[in-house]
């Protein structure tokens, strides 16, 4: 009897293990949709007798939101730490804060008055524990120089923030310490800038200053581009020449391999923006037909960095804007049409499968496109002509599931940024 019971028990255990193994092998793996997709954004709201721009985090799968700041007027930039646990942002137009994704540990990292028209660029170090940020200030008079300042912060509070460089720029006679803003590499480790008509770089702590270009040039001129770091931090892209006839160049971050990628005397640029692909192998940019100063006869082109070839991606001259690469590098989202008469599109990076999204929305102003980390969704700001509001929308890459994420209390939404995953 005991032997028969033991045989049955062993058989039952074996059957249970077999069923469990079968289900584990044949059940679909957890999908990205099962993970919470968090989107941070700012929304202008009426608070008492005044309007205030507040920072929110919304779960894109449920539209449930959390208010992260209540008594701070928040403006761009909003920057997630690489581990997705904290946000850095500008508050009150002159201060820098960090806050946890759940709204805890709101900490002021920087506060300094005496800056006219303050403009910030912020980057996190790859360890998500340290910030580097640059502040640009205009001169208080037309003759007075402005300033470009670089800081680092260990995010432990204001006492943990250090001034690395404070350089004067502009004024009459013009200061020559620096002739551009500081442009921070994606990992926060390096900074590029223009000095004495050459491109320089240095480490974020101010050490290792190196001249990258060997001869003076118009690297930052009237209408000139920024110095744009590749996502992997190994290259810098920029425009050379007098606007609008400028050429697109790249140079390695160690100063080698300076390349003219367009090499076309008739090349004209509009909006002077360069957009690196996530794998740092291609650059998207707006190309104008010669003489089209209004930007009404553009196309979107792709430059292959390794091959040195250019490809017309859109092949339909019109007004384009808001280029945004999907994180997997397979798609580009953009808007086409004049302001307040714009439509949202995606196109494969090889130029095939042009798709219009959000077709049920009437043409209007569309801006601030932001792809989710898994390249499946696009957040964007849509200007509601009726009611004069700007709302945050979300749509799947295939055009399905158009969702409005803001509510009637939000007067204007802006600055959508996805939490890294």
ChimeraX attribute file (.defattr): number of C-alpha atoms within 10 A of each C-alpha:
attribute: neighborCount
match mode: 1-to-1
recipient: residues
	/A:1	6
	/A:2	7
	/A:3	8
	/A:4	8
	/A:5	10
	/A:6	11
	/A:7	11
	/A:8	12
	/A:9	12
	/A:10	11
	/A:11	12
	/A:12	12
	/A:13	11
	/A:14	12
	/A:15	12
	/A:16	12
	/A:17	12
	/A:18	12
	/A:19	12
	/A:20	11
	/A:21	11
	/A:22	11
	/A:23	11
	/A:24	11
	/A:25	10
	/A:26	8
	/A:27	8
	/A:28	8
	/A:29	8
	/A:30	8
	/A:31	7
	/A:32	12
	/A:33	11
	/A:34	8
	/A:35	11
	/A:36	14
	/A:37	21
	/A:38	22
	/A:39	22
	/A:40	25
	/A:41	23
	/A:42	27
	/A:43	27
	/A:44	20
	/A:45	17
	/A:46	13
	/A:47	12
	/A:48	7
	/A:49	6
	/A:50	7
	/A:51	13
	/A:52	20
	/A:53	26
	/A:54	23
	/A:55	26
	/A:56	20
	/A:57	24
	/A:58	20
	/A:59	16
	/A:60	22
	/A:61	13
	/A:62	10
	/A:63	15
	/A:64	11
	/A:65	16
	/A:66	15
	/A:67	14
	/A:68	21
	/A:69	18
	/A:70	13
	/A:71	12
	/A:72	17
	/A:73	18
	/A:74	25
	/A:75	20
	/A:76	19
	/A:77	18
	/A:78	22
	/A:79	22
	/A:80	25
	/A:81	23
	/A:82	19
	/A:83	13
	/A:84	16
	/A:85	14
	/A:86	21
	/A:87	22
	/A:88	25
	/A:89	22
	/A:90	25
	/A:91	24
	/A:92	15
	/A:93	18
	/A:94	19
	/A:95	18
	/A:96	22
	/A:97	23
	/A:98	27
	/A:99	19
	/A:100	17
	/A:101	21
	/A:102	13
	/A:103	17
	/A:104	12
	/A:105	12
	/A:106	17
	/A:107	16
	/A:108	20
	/A:109	23
	/A:110	23
	/A:111	14
	/A:112	8
	/A:113	9
	/A:114	9
	/A:115	17
	/A:116	15
	/A:117	14
	/A:118	15
	/A:119	18
	/A:120	22
	/A:121	20
	/A:122	24
	/A:123	25
	/A:124	25
	/A:125	19
	/A:126	15
	/A:127	11
	/A:128	18
	/A:129	15
	/A:130	18
	/A:131	25
	/A:132	27
	/A:133	24
	/A:134	23
	/A:135	20
	/A:136	23
	/A:137	20
	/A:138	20
	/A:139	17
	/A:140	14
	/A:141	11
	/A:142	11
	/A:143	12
	/A:144	17
	/A:145	19
	/A:146	22
	/A:147	25
	/A:148	22
	/A:149	18
	/A:150	25
	/A:151	20
	/A:152	25
	/A:153	20
	/A:154	17
	/A:155	21
	/A:156	14
	/A:157	15
	/A:158	16
	/A:159	12
	/A:160	13
	/A:161	19
	/A:162	15
	/A:163	14
	/A:164	16
	/A:165	14
	/A:166	16
	/A:167	17
	/A:168	21
	/A:169	23
	/A:170	20
	/A:171	17
	/A:172	11
	/A:173	9
	/A:174	14
	/A:175	16
	/A:176	15
	/A:177	16
	/A:178	21
	/A:179	24
	/A:180	22
	/A:181	26
	/A:182	24
	/A:183	23
	/A:184	28
	/A:185	28
	/A:186	19
	/A:187	18
	/A:188	21
	/A:189	18
	/A:190	23
	/A:191	25
	/A:192	27
	/A:193	22
	/A:194	26
	/A:195	18
	/A:196	13
	/A:197	19
	/A:198	19
	/A:199	26
	/A:200	19
	/A:201	25
	/A:202	17
	/A:203	16
	/A:204	24
	/A:205	17
	/A:206	16
	/A:207	11
	/A:208	11
	/A:209	14
	/A:210	15
	/A:211	18
	/A:212	19
	/A:213	17
	/A:214	11
	/A:215	10
	/A:216	12
	/A:217	16
	/A:218	16
	/A:219	26
	/A:220	25
	/A:221	17
	/A:222	11
	/A:223	15
	/A:224	21
	/A:225	21
	/A:226	22
	/A:227	27
	/A:228	22
	/A:229	27
	/A:230	24
	/A:231	17
	/A:232	13
	/A:233	18
	/A:234	13
	/A:235	21
	/A:236	24
	/A:237	23
	/A:238	23
	/A:239	28
	/A:240	19
	/A:241	16
	/A:242	16
	/A:243	19
	/A:244	22
	/A:245	16
	/A:246	26
	/A:247	21
	/A:248	23
	/A:249	18
	/A:250	22
	/A:251	20
	/A:252	17
	/A:253	20
	/A:254	13
	/A:255	18
	/A:256	13
	/A:257	11
	/A:258	16
	/A:259	15
	/A:260	16
	/A:261	19
	/A:262	16
	/A:263	13
	/A:264	12
	/A:265	9
	/A:266	15
	/A:267	16
	/A:268	21
	/A:269	27
	/A:270	22
	/A:271	16
	/A:272	19
	/A:273	20
	/A:274	21
	/A:275	19
	/A:276	23
	/A:277	25
	/A:278	17
	/A:279	12
	/A:280	18
	/A:281	16
	/A:282	21
	/A:283	20
	/A:284	24
	/A:285	22
	/A:286	24
	/A:287	23
	/A:288	25
	/A:289	17
	/A:290	14
	/A:291	11
	/A:292	15
	/A:293	13
	/A:294	10
	/A:295	20
	/A:296	16
	/A:297	18
	/A:298	26
	/A:299	21
	/A:300	22
	/A:301	18
	/A:302	25
	/A:303	21
	/A:304	17
	/A:305	17
	/A:306	9
	/A:307	10
	/A:308	13
	/A:309	12
	/A:310	16
	/A:311	14
	/A:312	16
	/A:313	19
	/A:314	17
	/A:315	12
	/A:316	11
	/A:317	16
	/A:318	16
	/A:319	20
	/A:320	24
	/A:321	22
	/A:322	17
	/A:323	22
	/A:324	22
	/A:325	25
	/A:326	24
	/A:327	18
	/A:328	14
	/A:329	18
	/A:330	14
	/A:331	21
	/A:332	23
	/A:333	25
	/A:334	22
	/A:335	24
	/A:336	21
	/A:337	18
	/A:338	17
	/A:339	16
	/A:340	15
	/A:341	13
	/A:342	21
	/A:343	22
	/A:344	24
	/A:345	19
	/A:346	25
	/A:347	19
	/A:348	17
	/A:349	19
	/A:350	13
	/A:351	17
	/A:352	12
	/A:353	11
	/A:354	15
	/A:355	14
	/A:356	17
	/A:357	21
	/A:358	19
	/A:359	12
	/A:360	7
	/A:361	12
	/A:362	14
	/A:363	21
	/A:364	18
	/A:365	21
	/A:366	25
	/A:367	23
	/A:368	19
	/A:369	23
	/A:370	25
	/A:371	26
	/A:372	23
	/A:373	17
	/A:374	14
	/A:375	17
	/A:376	16
	/A:377	21
	/A:378	25
	/A:379	26
	/A:380	24
	/A:381	23
	/A:382	26
	/A:383	21
	/A:384	18
	/A:385	13
	/A:386	6
	/A:387	8
	/A:388	10
	/A:389	16
	/A:390	23
	/A:391	22
	/A:392	25
	/A:393	20
	/A:394	23
	/A:395	19
	/A:396	18
	/A:397	20
	/A:398	12
	/A:399	17
	/A:400	12
	/A:401	12
	/A:402	18
	/A:403	16
	/A:404	16
	/A:405	19
	/A:406	19
	/A:407	12
	/A:408	9
	/A:409	10
	/A:410	18
	/A:411	19
	/A:412	22
	/A:413	26
	/A:414	22
	/A:415	24
	/A:416	25
	/A:417	24
	/A:418	23
	/A:419	23
	/A:420	16
	/A:421	14
